[in-house]
Amino acid sequence: MRLRALAVFALLLIPSALYVWKNPDLPEFGRLHDDGILFVSAKSLAGGEGFRIISLPEQPAQTKYPVLYPLYLSLVWRLNPHFPENLWIARLFSWLLLVICLALCWRFYRQEGFSEGRTMILVALLGLNPYMILFGSNTFSEVFFMCWLLAVFLLAHSKRGQTAILAGVAAGCAYLSRTAGIALLISMPAGYLLRRESRRAMSFIIGMVPFVVGWMLWSRDNIIHTTDQMMVYYTDYLKMELLTVGLDNFHLVLWKNIDGLLVGLGGMVIPQVTALAPFKILTQVVAVAMISGAVRMLRRRIAVQYIFFAIVSAAMLILWHFPPNERFVLPLAPLMLAALLTELEHIAAMLKPAFRHQEMGQRVVAVGMAGVLAAILLGALVLQCFMSFGYLYDSAQQYRVKRADMRAAYAWITANVPDTASVLSNDDPILYLYSGRRGHVAPLTPRFWYANDHESRIAVYRGIVLYCRSHGFQYLYSNTDDLSRWTDDPTELEAIRRSVRENPDLTPQFESAFGTVYKVREVKN
């Protein structure tokens, strides 16, 4: 980068850097569960306990998430083994990856023929994006994966020496960051073969396959063979897919995942601040514009390998057992923002002659369309700024307050619950990190969500005591955020909370504004 480009790039880091500076304590840590599991697995590596989920009572091998990102996070634990004092280091390590990712995006855009001005716009949109800021400064693997993904495309573009096999090695590292990287094993050889470069396709496969085979063999040898659905949830992606998606609900999964994919893609531009139907439709229209722009880029032979990867990834997401959202489509954001810019430039080129048309009606229509488009783009920019400079900070403060309340519960658990006891909690990773007590989440599954099955979710909590007894849980920690990952229906939430509060076999031991620790009544023989 030239001096001016470096100065601009530094400015584009300000939104994320400011968020990290203001919130070094990582108050949202563990809210989405996966980040906590990854950090616990990293602790296991750093402590010499192998690659395990040490927050679970069974302490199984970590066969669901691959090893590379937890290995990176293990450096945090090696630098400071004390939790939560090491969260600021985790925050810094995560943000450094975001910096690298944005730099790679800049390089990728320039390599694909985007002008410096267009590159600045695209990297600015990524740097301002609230989802990039949130997930790029937390212990999620998406941005780490994106770094390897972009490295693959940069290496694949080069014609020098053995860059194809190096691209394969980078793809192997991407796969060991997120198993979604398996899409590269299909998309990259397809891209090479399209250019009639069969030898480079084979070199890429030779570079990537050892990583894929190695992880699969290790997982096969270490996985727990179980029919318990919650252990499957923690350890086995494929079996969880088979348990969730079947012939009876395939149509629901397909429909809801396509809907979620469009909302997730459009949400990169119009963040989801409301559930109103017109807002959602507009978001999906933006997603369709992105797809149209990607088709134009493919016809022009721009970012072909990335587009092929996006096609395979989208197909996987549509068939997967969890609805795609902004987090899961984040690795596609650099491509889809470039595609949207391409489509907008195409629309602008079509409107330009109409501005000079002889007929007044044509000019009025052109000005009207341009005005509507400009209003949407301006509104999207305002929403982005609101999310990145307002909502994220307010949300962090709310979670900071909740975390203080939860820490009081964890302190009580540490002082009063035997260290051999297990606790059912939907925040099991942070329960373990704060109190040393092990547990896992309540047995809710995506199948309930796809079927919109409120009664089954309520039934899980009505039968929670039987579940605790059958799985050896002596305590239950229930708080107001327990169902946030599954439902926002107030009637359902109240029914679930009431079923827990009024259960005669659950005795409150510690109560706070945010949650309650219950003891499960023992059954006397």
Beta strands, then each sheet from edge to edge (+ up, - down):
strand 1: 423-425
strand 2: 475-479
strand 3: 506-511
strand 4: 515-520
sheet 1: 1+ 2+ 4- 3+
end
